[in-house]
């Protein structure tokens, strides 16, 4: 069963709202959020549930948790829907394709997933306005190549995606990875005993440099004006491993996920290069994106 924790918020001073949906499935958490201008609290509550449901496959069984008496009453108790009929039509259409159970949740109950959705929604309602699309109607399923592979044209040839008409927004991406090694190799790194020098400092610099060189390494990646790059390396003594976290920020038209992933990968490769003389069995593992924010998709938390 998939769980969706939905919440919306409205800021009357800025006349804008925020919504967020935290989806939990098999212990894996994802968060989706966004903003809207000239809206209401009720519309944000509906939007949060709607956008969360859109992220689930048709035919799925799911439970939607909300602290909105309005949303819960209209969705589960048959209350009259005198307003927001456009959103209710979209919600009904999405629900009809899935097995949806509605639950009311107490905002003060301390549920961590609902608290996360609440914090995201209220935070976005108070942030500087971003131009985001209105909640979309669920389209008929499309071929995967047409829906996802944006770097291919109609004839299947590679192309760079045109982002010239997109608005500039604050972007951030966080990626992680790990390098596992023998305990003796780990001790050498910790004590500064590797012949090539200070492994952690060199790997940190390599990751920062790599983030700035991403468009030269990934053919169809856009050159970006990067505002900040942080590469953190933490020693995990229990597993004889170095954990790498790369965070990249920018203000622009496209995301910085590739920059964060590249920084993580190159930092890991640098650790391997500097230590391979004593340990060729090191393993670079689990390089992945854990969080991104900015742009029309808002915040997506994968861990």
C-alpha positions as CSV (number, residue, x, y, z in Angstrom):
1,X,0.0,0.0,0.0
2,X,1.3,3.4,-0.9
3,X,0.9,6.2,1.6
4,X,0.5,9.9,0.6
5,X,0.8,12.7,3.2
6,X,-0.6,15.8,1.7
7,X,-0.8,19.4,3.0
8,X,-1.4,22.9,1.6
9,X,-0.9,26.4,2.9
10,X,-1.8,29.9,2.0
11,X,0.0,33.2,2.8
12,X,-2.5,36.1,2.7
13,X,0.2,38.7,2.8
14,X,1.9,37.4,-0.4
15,X,-1.4,36.1,-1.8
16,X,0.3,32.9,-2.7
17,X,0.1,29.3,-1.6
18,X,2.3,26.2,-1.3
19,X,1.5,22.5,-1.5
20,X,3.5,19.3,-0.7
21,X,3.0,15.6,-1.0
22,X,5.2,13.1,0.7
23,X,4.9,9.6,-0.7
24,X,6.0,6.5,1.2
25,X,6.2,3.1,-0.4
26,X,8.1,0.1,0.9
27,X,10.1,2.3,3.3
28,X,11.1,4.6,0.4
29,X,10.2,8.3,0.7
30,X,9.7,10.9,-2.0
31,X,8.5,14.5,-1.6
32,X,6.9,16.7,-4.3
33,X,6.0,20.3,-3.8
34,X,5.2,23.6,-5.5
35,X,3.7,27.1,-5.4
36,X,0.7,28.9,-6.8
37,X,-0.3,32.6,-6.9
38,X,-3.7,34.1,-6.2
39,X,-5.0,30.9,-4.7
40,X,-6.7,29.7,-1.5
41,X,-5.9,27.3,1.3
42,X,-8.5,24.9,0.1
43,X,-7.1,24.9,-3.4
44,X,-3.7,24.1,-2.1
45,X,-5.0,21.2,0.0
46,X,-6.7,19.7,-3.0
47,X,-3.6,20.3,-5.2
48,X,-1.3,18.5,-2.7
49,X,-3.5,15.4,-2.8
50,X,-3.9,15.6,-6.6
51,X,-0.2,16.0,-7.3
52,X,0.6,13.2,-4.9
53,X,-1.9,10.8,-6.6
54,X,-0.5,11.7,-10.0
55,X,2.9,10.3,-8.9
56,X,1.4,6.8,-8.4
57,X,0.7,4.3,-11.1
58,X,-2.9,3.7,-12.3
59,X,-4.5,0.7,-10.5
60,X,-2.4,1.2,-7.4
61,X,-3.9,1.0,-3.9
62,X,-3.1,4.0,-1.8
63,X,-4.1,5.9,1.4
64,X,-4.1,9.7,1.4
65,X,-3.6,11.4,4.7
66,X,-4.7,15.0,5.2
67,X,-5.3,17.4,8.1
68,X,-7.9,19.4,6.1
69,X,-11.4,18.8,7.2
70,X,-12.5,20.4,3.9
71,X,-10.6,17.9,1.7
72,X,-11.4,14.9,3.9
73,X,-15.1,15.8,4.1
74,X,-15.6,16.4,0.4
75,X,-13.5,13.4,-0.7
76,X,-14.6,10.8,1.8
77,X,-17.8,12.0,3.5
78,X,-19.8,13.3,0.6
79,X,-19.8,17.0,1.6
80,X,-21.0,19.4,-1.1
81,X,-18.4,20.9,-3.4
82,X,-19.6,24.4,-4.1
83,X,-16.2,25.7,-5.0
84,X,-13.0,24.5,-6.7
85,X,-14.9,22.4,-9.1
86,X,-12.1,22.3,-11.7
87,X,-9.8,20.7,-9.2
88,X,-12.4,18.3,-7.9
89,X,-13.0,17.1,-11.5
90,X,-9.3,16.4,-11.9
91,X,-9.1,14.7,-8.5
92,X,-12.1,12.5,-9.2
93,X,-10.6,11.5,-12.6
94,X,-7.3,10.5,-10.9
95,X,-9.0,8.7,-8.1
96,X,-11.2,6.7,-10.5
97,X,-8.0,5.1,-11.9
98,X,-6.8,3.9,-8.5
99,X,-8.0,2.4,-5.2
100,X,-7.9,5.4,-2.9
101,X,-8.6,5.4,0.8
102,X,-8.8,8.7,2.6
103,X,-7.7,9.3,6.2
104,X,-7.8,12.4,8.3
105,X,-4.6,13.0,10.4
106,X,-4.1,15.3,13.4
107,X,-1.6,18.0,12.5
108,X,-0.3,17.9,16.1
109,X,0.1,14.1,16.2
110,X,3.8,14.2,15.4
111,X,3.8,12.0,12.2
112,X,7.2,12.8,10.6
113,X,5.9,12.4,7.0
114,X,3.0,14.7,7.5
115,X,5.2,17.2,9.4
116,X,7.6,17.2,6.4
117,X,4.7,17.9,4.0
118,X,3.4,20.7,6.3
119,X,6.9,22.3,6.5
120,X,7.4,22.2,2.8
121,X,4.0,23.7,2.0
122,X,4.2,26.5,4.6
123,X,7.7,27.3,3.5
124,X,6.8,27.6,-0.1
125,X,3.8,29.8,0.7
126,X,6.2,32.3,2.3
127,X,8.9,32.2,-0.3
128,X,9.5,34.5,-3.2
129,X,7.1,33.8,-6.0
130,X,8.0,31.3,-8.7
131,X,6.0,30.8,-11.9
132,X,4.8,27.3,-11.8
133,X,2.2,25.5,-13.9
134,X,-1.3,25.0,-12.6
135,X,-2.1,21.4,-11.6
136,X,-2.1,19.3,-14.7
137,X,-4.8,17.0,-16.0
138,X,-3.6,13.4,-16.1
139,X,-2.8,12.6,-19.7
140,X,-3.3,9.3,-21.4
141,X,-0.2,7.0,-21.1
142,X,2.5,7.9,-23.7
143,X,5.4,5.8,-25.1
144,X,8.3,6.0,-22.8
145,X,10.6,7.5,-25.5
146,X,8.2,10.4,-26.1
147,X,7.5,11.1,-22.4
148,X,11.0,10.8,-20.8
149,X,13.8,10.9,-23.4
150,X,13.9,14.7,-23.9
151,X,17.4,14.5,-25.4
152,X,16.1,12.8,-28.5
153,X,14.3,14.5,-31.4
154,X,11.3,13.0,-33.3
155,X,13.7,11.0,-35.5
156,X,15.6,9.6,-32.5
157,X,18.7,11.8,-33.0
158,X,20.4,13.4,-30.0
159,X,19.6,17.1,-29.3
160,X,20.1,19.6,-26.5
161,X,16.9,20.6,-24.8
162,X,15.8,24.2,-25.5
163,X,15.6,25.9,-22.1
164,X,15.7,29.5,-23.4
165,X,12.1,30.3,-22.5
166,X,12.2,28.9,-19.0
167,X,12.3,31.3,-16.0
168,X,15.4,31.5,-13.8
169,X,14.8,29.9,-10.4
170,X,17.0,28.9,-7.5
171,X,18.2,25.4,-8.0
172,X,19.9,22.9,-5.7
173,X,20.9,19.3,-6.0
174,X,22.4,16.9,-3.5
175,X,24.1,13.6,-4.6
176,X,25.9,10.9,-2.5
177,X,28.2,8.0,-3.0
178,X,30.6,5.8,-1.1
179,X,34.0,4.2,-1.6
180,X,34.6,1.0,0.4
181,X,38.0,-0.4,1.0
182,X,40.2,-2.6,3.2
183,X,40.5,-1.6,6.9
184,X,44.3,-1.1,6.4
185,X,43.6,1.4,3.5
186,X,41.1,3.2,5.6
187,X,43.6,3.6,8.4
188,X,46.2,5.0,5.9
189,X,43.7,7.6,4.7
190,X,42.8,8.5,8.3
191,X,46.4,8.9,9.3
192,X,47.6,10.7,6.2
193,X,49.8,7.8,5.2
194,X,49.0,7.5,1.5
195,X,52.1,8.2,-0.6
196,X,50.3,10.5,-3.1
197,X,49.3,13.0,-0.3
198,X,46.2,14.1,1.6
199,X,43.5,11.9,0.0
200,X,40.4,13.7,1.4
201,X,41.6,17.2,0.5
202,X,42.5,16.3,-3.0
203,X,39.3,14.4,-3.6
204,X,37.3,17.3,-2.3
205,X,39.0,19.7,-4.7
206,X,38.6,17.2,-7.5
207,X,34.8,17.0,-6.9
208,X,34.5,20.8,-6.9
209,X,36.5,21.1,-10.1
210,X,34.5,18.3,-11.7
211,X,31.1,20.1,-11.0
212,X,32.4,23.1,-13.0
213,X,33.5,20.9,-15.9
214,X,30.2,18.8,-16.2
215,X,29.1,20.2,-19.6
216,X,32.5,19.2,-21.0
217,X,32.0,15.6,-19.8
218,X,28.3,15.1,-20.5
219,X,27.6,15.9,-24.2
220,X,24.1,17.3,-23.9
221,X,24.4,19.0,-20.5
222,X,23.9,22.7,-20.4
223,X,26.8,25.0,-19.3
224,X,25.6,26.7,-16.1
225,X,26.7,29.6,-13.9
226,X,27.2,27.6,-10.7
227,X,26.7,29.6,-7.5
228,X,28.1,27.2,-4.9
229,X,29.7,23.7,-4.7
230,X,30.2,21.8,-1.5
231,X,31.9,18.4,-1.4
232,X,31.9,16.7,2.0
233,X,33.8,13.5,2.8
234,X,33.0,11.6,6.0
235,X,34.9,8.6,7.4
236,X,32.8,5.5,8.2
237,X,35.0,3.4,10.5
238,X,32.5,0.6,11.0
239,X,32.4,-0.1,7.2
240,X,35.9,1.1,6.3
241,X,34.4,3.5,3.8
242,X,34.5,7.2,2.8
243,X,31.0,8.7,2.3
244,X,30.8,11.5,-0.2
245,X,28.1,14.2,-0.3
246,X,28.1,16.9,-3.0
247,X,25.7,19.9,-3.0
248,X,25.5,22.2,-5.9
249,X,23.5,25.5,-6.1
250,X,22.7,27.9,-9.0
251,X,20.2,30.4,-10.2
252,X,19.2,29.5,-13.7
253,X,16.9,27.8,-16.2
254,X,17.8,24.1,-15.6
255,X,18.8,21.9,-12.7
256,X,22.2,21.0,-11.3
257,X,21.6,17.3,-10.7
258,X,24.3,16.3,-13.2
259,X,26.8,18.7,-11.6
260,X,26.2,17.1,-8.1
261,X,26.4,13.6,-9.5
262,X,29.6,14.4,-11.4
263,X,31.2,15.9,-8.4
264,X,30.4,12.8,-6.4
265,X,31.7,10.4,-9.0
266,X,35.0,12.3,-9.6
267,X,35.7,12.6,-5.9
268,X,35.2,8.9,-5.6
269,X,37.5,8.2,-8.6
270,X,40.1,10.5,-7.1
271,X,40.1,8.4,-3.8
272,X,40.5,5.3,-5.9
273,X,43.4,6.8,-7.9
274,X,45.3,7.9,-4.9
275,X,44.9,4.6,-3.0
276,X,45.0,2.0,-5.8
277,X,48.6,1.3,-5.2
278,X,47.8,-0.3,-1.8
279,X,44.2,-1.5,-2.5
280,X,43.0,-2.3,-6.0
281,X,39.9,-4.0,-4.6
282,X,38.2,-0.7,-3.5
283,X,34.6,-0.4,-4.6
284,X,32.8,2.8,-5.7
285,X,29.1,2.2,-4.9
286,X,25.6,3.8,-4.7
287,X,26.2,7.1,-6.5
288,X,22.8,8.6,-6.6
289,X,20.7,11.8,-6.4
290,X,19.1,12.2,-3.0
291,X,17.4,15.6,-3.4
292,X,16.7,18.4,-5.8
293,X,14.8,21.6,-5.7
294,X,13.8,24.5,-8.0
295,X,12.1,24.6,-11.3
296,X,8.5,23.5,-12.2
297,X,8.8,20.2,-10.3
298,X,9.6,21.9,-7.0
299,X,11.3,19.8,-4.4
300,X,11.9,16.1,-4.8
301,X,13.5,14.2,-1.9
302,X,14.5,10.7,-2.7
303,X,15.9,9.8,0.7
